[in-house]
Amino acid sequence: MDAIAALVLVAAFVLAGWKIFSRPPVASYAGVPHRAALPRTALKAPPNTSLPAPQLSPDGRFRFDAQFVSAVPGQAVHAASIVELADGGLRAVWFSGSREGAGDVSIRTAVMDPATLHWGTENTLFDRQQIQRGLWRHVKKLGNPVIARAPDGSLCLWLVTVSLGGWAGSSITWARSTDEGASWSQPRRLVTSPFLNISTLVKGAPMAYQDGQIGLPVYHEFVTKFAEILRISPQGQLVDKIRIPGSQTSLQPVVLVAGPAQAQVYMRSGNARALMASVTEDGGKNWSAVHATAWPNPDSAVAGVVTDTGSQWLALNPTPQNREILALLPGDPAQGFDGVRPWVLETSPTPQTRLSPGDYERLLSHELRARGASEMQTQAYVASAMRQLCGPASCAQEFSYPYLLQSRDGYLHLVYTWHRTRIKHIRLDPLQPVLAPPATVPHATAPY
Amino acid sequence: MLPPLTDLVALLGITLVLCAGCLRLLGRRDPVAPATRWARWVTAAMFLILWCPVGEAHLPLVAYLRGISSDLSITLVAMACMDACRRLFGLHALARRERMSVDVAVAASALFLYPLALGWGDWDLYRWGWGGAGMWAVLLTLSLLCWARGLRLLPVLVALALLAWTAGLLESTNLWDYLMDPWLATAALLQCAKEGSRKLQAAWRPIGRREPDPLSSRRVS
């Protein structure tokens, strides 16, 4: 009996040793996955007819076009992300249901036509039953889908699933599509924590390594908060992770790759202090201790992208108290974002004071009708927003959970949650001439 | 429809642990005696019930429990199987010092692994489980030390976990999840606390009234 046990022991250590010592060395950053995976041929410019009408920014300094992506009235929608498709279109994903965390929440998707730049009808990508059947386990709720192109050209979708407790009980589930999102593989889970695999959530865009691996920024919420970068093999399996040191109270990291070994990570502040940051100079093997930047953060999500010219952009709520202003920050790897002038995209008419329910209803109804919603749809959208954002005496406006992407034609695309009732898409040229600042400095331009 | 291999292994593992627990519970009046016919039938019925499809998703009942329990470690499943085999086939019980060696190793690891993984500091011991050479070396040293002291259970459990990890039998790619889980860790910590308090009580008793140390005997029948 001892001889058999000894033989098993030797075999186990030899096989495990072979697996451990044959691991390839850690590779450096390769940049944004979709740029490497998609052909760089020039895309045909869309015809000028029927394009969304460009509008001036609230401060009148630049132009962009904006559309709603989601189209089912009365739903609570949140956490959108987008990916560019091979034909130049965009696919957006978000979660939608009767309320955040409800059992009827599903992952929804819509595609933007590259010719007309209009969003098509929305469909369900995954619902709770599909996820349960694919994972062979009970799943209570879904959230935070992140879609991105993997270095091998396929589309990957990561989302948060909860079996036990609230969002702090989350784990990450993923699926892959090899036909631009028309069909998806069975969902699989990433095991990221030894404690019942709970409390790892995803929000930020992934980045690629030179060996085809994917870096996925994630965060932990149970007991304490912290940010991590997962390293995922081309087959989708988790092979390593690293914690951002000193990131306790920081969450939802966004990584901006500046070179093969250089990157910055920006994070939401869990205690509503300031936008938090960390840097690496060795391809993510080590990160500096987290420090506060000059920008405030009202405990709200951040998005980021590095353009093909090397400039960096962040999308965030640049105010200390609320999510009533949404802006882009143009920066660069050397200078960062301190002291830059924000490009304000959305702002409350009264950012310092909350609106009464009546004023809030009028404000939302006006914009919804202006963008083509019928009277019945408008009522349903407004009712959903008021249910989530209004108290008895006042309402908080919310432009939140941004996600940024640069398409191959050079445009920046931003999707975000509009009053918790619709997903909105903004498309703008980052190289457009920007007018001089207005005489009255908007609230958001005051640095923290 | 059969689940993918990793899901099948996880669901079977939970079923086996629950069935072993059922046998243990039903035989608690006489822990040494083999399971009664009644206990065997109840356990068999439980096994079948756990695999009955229920709910909107039409998943086996054990899949709903999996949502709460998460996947169980190879170590826990192997120990549960050994316990069930003893009760079903009348095999010898493991020596107490064999069980204690596993309990101490699991409890000591749990005291570091879980706090560090849940955010105590910036260093995460769980990272070692993704192919860390240090973890392999520690496990090898521990197994050899146990083997040299005549302990066989811990090295065999480590070997089973390593083989399962190499073959990728669980959803997790991290070796820690094959070696231990929070349920096993809780049981090990309780067992260590119980053993510690028993030893403490024995140490405070007058010398003439001390009982012989049960850890000194290698096997109990």
Interface residues (C-beta under 8 A of the other chain):
Chain A: D2 A5 A6 V8 L9 A11 A12 F13 L15 A16 G17 K19 I20 F21 R23 Q129 Q132 R133 L135 W136 R137 H138 V139 K140 S163 L164 Q186 R188 R189 V191 S193 P194 F195 L196 N197 I198 S199 H220 F222 V223 T224 K225 F226 Q237 L238 V239 D240 K241 I242 R243 P245 G246 Q248
Chain B: P3 P4 D7 A10 L11 E56 A57 H58 L59 A63 Y64 L65 R66 G67 I68 S69 S70 D71 L113 Y114 A117 L118 G119 W120 D122 W123 D124 Y126 R127 G129 W130 G131 G132 A133 W136 L139 L140 S143 W147 R152 P155 V156 V158 A159 L160 L162 L163 W165 T166 L170 E171 S172 T173 N174 L175 W176 D177 M180 D181 P182
